[in-house]
C-alpha cells in the first residue's frame, strides 16, 4: 500500500514525504520512536490534563522538530514511517500552523 505524509510547518509551504519502497514499521515500534522524539525534543503535552494522544504527539513532534530537523532526509523519512504506522493511516496531513492532524 502506498503511504505518504504531508507536513505544513509554515502557511503555504507543504512538505511531501513519500514512503514508496520504505519498509513499514510495527505499530509499537512507531509509538516508541514518537515517544523518544517527544522526550528528546522536550515537547509539552497539548492538553491541560497531560494526556497525550498519538495524533497530538505527531503534531508536537513535528512542531518541535521544525524545518531544521525535516531538512535531515533520514529523520524526515523515519518521522513519516512512524506517523503512518502509529496512526494506522496510509495518508496523513500534519498542519502545524493550524495545530491539526487529518487523514
Biotite code that builds the C-alpha atoms (Angstrom):
import biotite.structure as struc

atoms = struc.array([
    struc.Atom([0.000, 0.000, 0.000], chain_id="A", res_id=1, res_name="UNK", atom_name="CA", element="C"),
    struc.Atom([1.291, 3.434, -0.924], chain_id="A", res_id=2, res_name="UNK", atom_name="CA", element="C"),
    struc.Atom([1.764, 5.765, 2.043], chain_id="A", res_id=3, res_name="UNK", atom_name="CA", element="C"),
    struc.Atom([2.713, 9.401, 2.363], chain_id="A", res_id=4, res_name="UNK", atom_name="CA", element="C"),
    struc.Atom([2.774, 12.156, 4.932], chain_id="A", res_id=5, res_name="UNK", atom_name="CA", element="C"),
    struc.Atom([2.266, 15.847, 4.209], chain_id="A", res_id=6, res_name="UNK", atom_name="CA", element="C"),
    struc.Atom([3.711, 18.293, 6.724], chain_id="A", res_id=7, res_name="UNK", atom_name="CA", element="C"),
    struc.Atom([2.965, 22.009, 6.765], chain_id="A", res_id=8, res_name="UNK", atom_name="CA", element="C"),
    struc.Atom([5.384, 23.904, 9.006], chain_id="A", res_id=9, res_name="UNK", atom_name="CA", element="C"),
    struc.Atom([4.539, 27.377, 7.718], chain_id="A", res_id=10, res_name="UNK", atom_name="CA", element="C"),
    struc.Atom([1.418, 28.526, 5.856], chain_id="A", res_id=11, res_name="UNK", atom_name="CA", element="C"),
    struc.Atom([1.641, 27.729, 2.149], chain_id="A", res_id=12, res_name="UNK", atom_name="CA", element="C"),
    struc.Atom([4.729, 25.511, 2.438], chain_id="A", res_id=13, res_name="UNK", atom_name="CA", element="C"),
    struc.Atom([3.866, 21.816, 2.421], chain_id="A", res_id=14, res_name="UNK", atom_name="CA", element="C"),
    struc.Atom([6.479, 19.079, 2.618], chain_id="A", res_id=15, res_name="UNK", atom_name="CA", element="C"),
    struc.Atom([5.556, 15.745, 0.997], chain_id="A", res_id=16, res_name="UNK", atom_name="CA", element="C"),
    struc.Atom([7.175, 12.631, 2.455], chain_id="A", res_id=17, res_name="UNK", atom_name="CA", element="C"),
    struc.Atom([6.598, 9.701, 0.094], chain_id="A", res_id=18, res_name="UNK", atom_name="CA", element="C"),
    struc.Atom([7.072, 6.265, 1.643], chain_id="A", res_id=19, res_name="UNK", atom_name="CA", element="C"),
    struc.Atom([7.073, 4.265, -1.579], chain_id="A", res_id=20, res_name="UNK", atom_name="CA", element="C"),
    struc.Atom([9.542, 1.426, -1.138], chain_id="A", res_id=21, res_name="UNK", atom_name="CA", element="C"),
    struc.Atom([10.082, 2.115, 2.573], chain_id="A", res_id=22, res_name="UNK", atom_name="CA", element="C"),
    struc.Atom([9.709, -0.822, 4.921], chain_id="A", res_id=23, res_name="UNK", atom_name="CA", element="C"),
    struc.Atom([6.745, -0.372, 7.253], chain_id="A", res_id=24, res_name="UNK", atom_name="CA", element="C"),
    struc.Atom([7.245, -0.026, 10.995], chain_id="A", res_id=25, res_name="UNK", atom_name="CA", element="C"),
    struc.Atom([5.335, -2.097, 13.507], chain_id="A", res_id=26, res_name="UNK", atom_name="CA", element="C"),
    struc.Atom([2.772, -0.082, 15.487], chain_id="A", res_id=27, res_name="UNK", atom_name="CA", element="C"),
    struc.Atom([4.649, -0.494, 18.787], chain_id="A", res_id=28, res_name="UNK", atom_name="CA", element="C"),
    struc.Atom([7.990, 0.402, 17.185], chain_id="A", res_id=29, res_name="UNK", atom_name="CA", element="C"),
    struc.Atom([6.432, 3.555, 15.712], chain_id="A", res_id=30, res_name="UNK", atom_name="CA", element="C"),
    struc.Atom([4.904, 4.525, 19.049], chain_id="A", res_id=31, res_name="UNK", atom_name="CA", element="C"),
    struc.Atom([8.269, 4.084, 20.801], chain_id="A", res_id=32, res_name="UNK", atom_name="CA", element="C"),
    struc.Atom([10.044, 6.210, 18.174], chain_id="A", res_id=33, res_name="UNK", atom_name="CA", element="C"),
    struc.Atom([7.486, 9.001, 18.644], chain_id="A", res_id=34, res_name="UNK", atom_name="CA", element="C"),
    struc.Atom([7.803, 8.708, 22.443], chain_id="A", res_id=35, res_name="UNK", atom_name="CA", element="C"),
    struc.Atom([11.595, 9.012, 22.215], chain_id="A", res_id=36, res_name="UNK", atom_name="CA", element="C"),
    struc.Atom([11.417, 12.031, 19.906], chain_id="A", res_id=37, res_name="UNK", atom_name="CA", element="C"),
    struc.Atom([8.771, 13.650, 22.136], chain_id="A", res_id=38, res_name="UNK", atom_name="CA", element="C"),
    struc.Atom([11.232, 13.423, 25.040], chain_id="A", res_id=39, res_name="UNK", atom_name="CA", element="C"),
    struc.Atom([14.364, 14.265, 23.033], chain_id="A", res_id=40, res_name="UNK", atom_name="CA", element="C"),
    struc.Atom([12.794, 17.398, 21.573], chain_id="A", res_id=41, res_name="UNK", atom_name="CA", element="C"),
    struc.Atom([11.418, 18.362, 25.006], chain_id="A", res_id=42, res_name="UNK", atom_name="CA", element="C"),
    struc.Atom([7.826, 18.538, 23.789], chain_id="A", res_id=43, res_name="UNK", atom_name="CA", element="C"),
    struc.Atom([4.965, 19.591, 26.030], chain_id="A", res_id=44, res_name="UNK", atom_name="CA", element="C"),
    struc.Atom([1.505, 17.960, 26.097], chain_id="A", res_id=45, res_name="UNK", atom_name="CA", element="C"),
    struc.Atom([-1.202, 19.928, 24.264], chain_id="A", res_id=46, res_name="UNK", atom_name="CA", element="C"),
    struc.Atom([-3.888, 19.129, 26.812], chain_id="A", res_id=47, res_name="UNK", atom_name="CA", element="C"),
    struc.Atom([-4.029, 20.562, 30.322], chain_id="A", res_id=48, res_name="UNK", atom_name="CA", element="C"),
    struc.Atom([-4.792, 17.069, 31.641], chain_id="A", res_id=49, res_name="UNK", atom_name="CA", element="C"),
    struc.Atom([-1.349, 15.941, 30.478], chain_id="A", res_id=50, res_name="UNK", atom_name="CA", element="C"),
    struc.Atom([-2.883, 13.167, 28.383], chain_id="A", res_id=51, res_name="UNK", atom_name="CA", element="C"),
    struc.Atom([-1.090, 12.808, 25.056], chain_id="A", res_id=52, res_name="UNK", atom_name="CA", element="C"),
    struc.Atom([-2.936, 11.182, 22.158], chain_id="A", res_id=53, res_name="UNK", atom_name="CA", element="C"),
    struc.Atom([-0.851, 9.709, 19.327], chain_id="A", res_id=54, res_name="UNK", atom_name="CA", element="C"),
    struc.Atom([-2.108, 12.361, 16.903], chain_id="A", res_id=55, res_name="UNK", atom_name="CA", element="C"),
    struc.Atom([-1.126, 15.066, 19.412], chain_id="A", res_id=56, res_name="UNK", atom_name="CA", element="C"),
    struc.Atom([2.313, 13.508, 19.757], chain_id="A", res_id=57, res_name="UNK", atom_name="CA", element="C"),
    struc.Atom([2.798, 13.514, 15.972], chain_id="A", res_id=58, res_name="UNK", atom_name="CA", element="C"),
    struc.Atom([1.777, 17.174, 15.855], chain_id="A", res_id=59, res_name="UNK", atom_name="CA", element="C"),
    struc.Atom([4.009, 18.430, 18.671], chain_id="A", res_id=60, res_name="UNK", atom_name="CA", element="C"),
    struc.Atom([6.995, 16.394, 17.466], chain_id="A", res_id=61, res_name="UNK", atom_name="CA", element="C"),
    struc.Atom([6.609, 17.998, 14.013], chain_id="A", res_id=62, res_name="UNK", atom_name="CA", element="C"),
    struc.Atom([6.283, 21.421, 15.623], chain_id="A", res_id=63, res_name="UNK", atom_name="CA", element="C"),
    struc.Atom([9.360, 20.962, 17.837], chain_id="A", res_id=64, res_name="UNK", atom_name="CA", element="C"),
    struc.Atom([11.403, 19.451, 15.005], chain_id="A", res_id=65, res_name="UNK", atom_name="CA", element="C"),
    struc.Atom([10.809, 22.392, 12.696], chain_id="A", res_id=66, res_name="UNK", atom_name="CA", element="C"),
    struc.Atom([12.373, 22.929, 9.307], chain_id="A", res_id=67, res_name="UNK", atom_name="CA", element="C"),
    struc.Atom([15.868, 22.155, 10.573], chain_id="A", res_id=68, res_name="UNK", atom_name="CA", element="C"),
    struc.Atom([15.035, 18.590, 11.579], chain_id="A", res_id=69, res_name="UNK", atom_name="CA", element="C"),
    struc.Atom([12.869, 17.970, 8.495], chain_id="A", res_id=70, res_name="UNK", atom_name="CA", element="C"),
    struc.Atom([15.840, 19.020, 6.339], chain_id="A", res_id=71, res_name="UNK", atom_name="CA", element="C"),
    struc.Atom([17.505, 15.783, 7.505], chain_id="A", res_id=72, res_name="UNK", atom_name="CA", element="C"),
    struc.Atom([16.090, 13.336, 4.949], chain_id="A", res_id=73, res_name="UNK", atom_name="CA", element="C"),
    struc.Atom([16.713, 10.269, 7.138], chain_id="A", res_id=74, res_name="UNK", atom_name="CA", element="C"),
    struc.Atom([14.916, 11.831, 10.119], chain_id="A", res_id=75, res_name="UNK", atom_name="CA", element="C"),
    struc.Atom([12.024, 13.031, 7.952], chain_id="A", res_id=76, res_name="UNK", atom_name="CA", element="C"),
    struc.Atom([11.623, 9.544, 6.458], chain_id="A", res_id=77, res_name="UNK", atom_name="CA", element="C"),
    struc.Atom([11.596, 7.970, 9.920], chain_id="A", res_id=78, res_name="UNK", atom_name="CA", element="C"),
    struc.Atom([9.034, 10.541, 11.111], chain_id="A", res_id=79, res_name="UNK", atom_name="CA", element="C"),
    struc.Atom([6.788, 9.648, 8.170], chain_id="A", res_id=80, res_name="UNK", atom_name="CA", element="C"),
    struc.Atom([7.189, 5.901, 8.740], chain_id="A", res_id=81, res_name="UNK", atom_name="CA", element="C"),
    struc.Atom([6.383, 6.288, 12.435], chain_id="A", res_id=82, res_name="UNK", atom_name="CA", element="C"),
    struc.Atom([3.426, 8.570, 11.722], chain_id="A", res_id=83, res_name="UNK", atom_name="CA", element="C"),
    struc.Atom([1.614, 6.266, 9.294], chain_id="A", res_id=84, res_name="UNK", atom_name="CA", element="C"),
    struc.Atom([2.302, 3.192, 11.437], chain_id="A", res_id=85, res_name="UNK", atom_name="CA", element="C"),
    struc.Atom([1.299, 4.763, 14.758], chain_id="A", res_id=86, res_name="UNK", atom_name="CA", element="C"),
    struc.Atom([-1.884, 6.274, 13.349], chain_id="A", res_id=87, res_name="UNK", atom_name="CA", element="C"),
    struc.Atom([-2.659, 3.271, 11.122], chain_id="A", res_id=88, res_name="UNK", atom_name="CA", element="C"),
    struc.Atom([-3.432, 5.508, 8.140], chain_id="A", res_id=89, res_name="UNK", atom_name="CA", element="C"),
    struc.Atom([-1.790, 5.430, 4.687], chain_id="A", res_id=90, res_name="UNK", atom_name="CA", element="C"),
    struc.Atom([-2.045, 9.200, 4.165], chain_id="A", res_id=91, res_name="UNK", atom_name="CA", element="C"),
    struc.Atom([-1.605, 11.714, 6.972], chain_id="A", res_id=92, res_name="UNK", atom_name="CA", element="C"),
    struc.Atom([-1.584, 15.525, 6.873], chain_id="A", res_id=93, res_name="UNK", atom_name="CA", element="C"),
    struc.Atom([0.171, 17.330, 9.716], chain_id="A", res_id=94, res_name="UNK", atom_name="CA", element="C"),
    struc.Atom([-0.618, 21.054, 9.711], chain_id="A", res_id=95, res_name="UNK", atom_name="CA", element="C"),
    struc.Atom([1.450, 22.741, 12.411], chain_id="A", res_id=96, res_name="UNK", atom_name="CA", element="C"),
    struc.Atom([0.110, 26.315, 11.966], chain_id="A", res_id=97, res_name="UNK", atom_name="CA", element="C"),
    struc.Atom([-3.474, 25.022, 12.224], chain_id="A", res_id=98, res_name="UNK", atom_name="CA", element="C"),
    struc.Atom([-2.468, 22.537, 15.010], chain_id="A", res_id=99, res_name="UNK", atom_name="CA", element="C"),
    struc.Atom([-4.290, 19.772, 13.144], chain_id="A", res_id=100, res_name="UNK", atom_name="CA", element="C"),
    struc.Atom([-3.700, 16.212, 12.011], chain_id="A", res_id=101, res_name="UNK", atom_name="CA", element="C"),
    struc.Atom([-6.021, 14.855, 9.333], chain_id="A", res_id=102, res_name="UNK", atom_name="CA", element="C"),
    struc.Atom([-6.329, 11.678, 7.289], chain_id="A", res_id=103, res_name="UNK", atom_name="CA", element="C"),
])
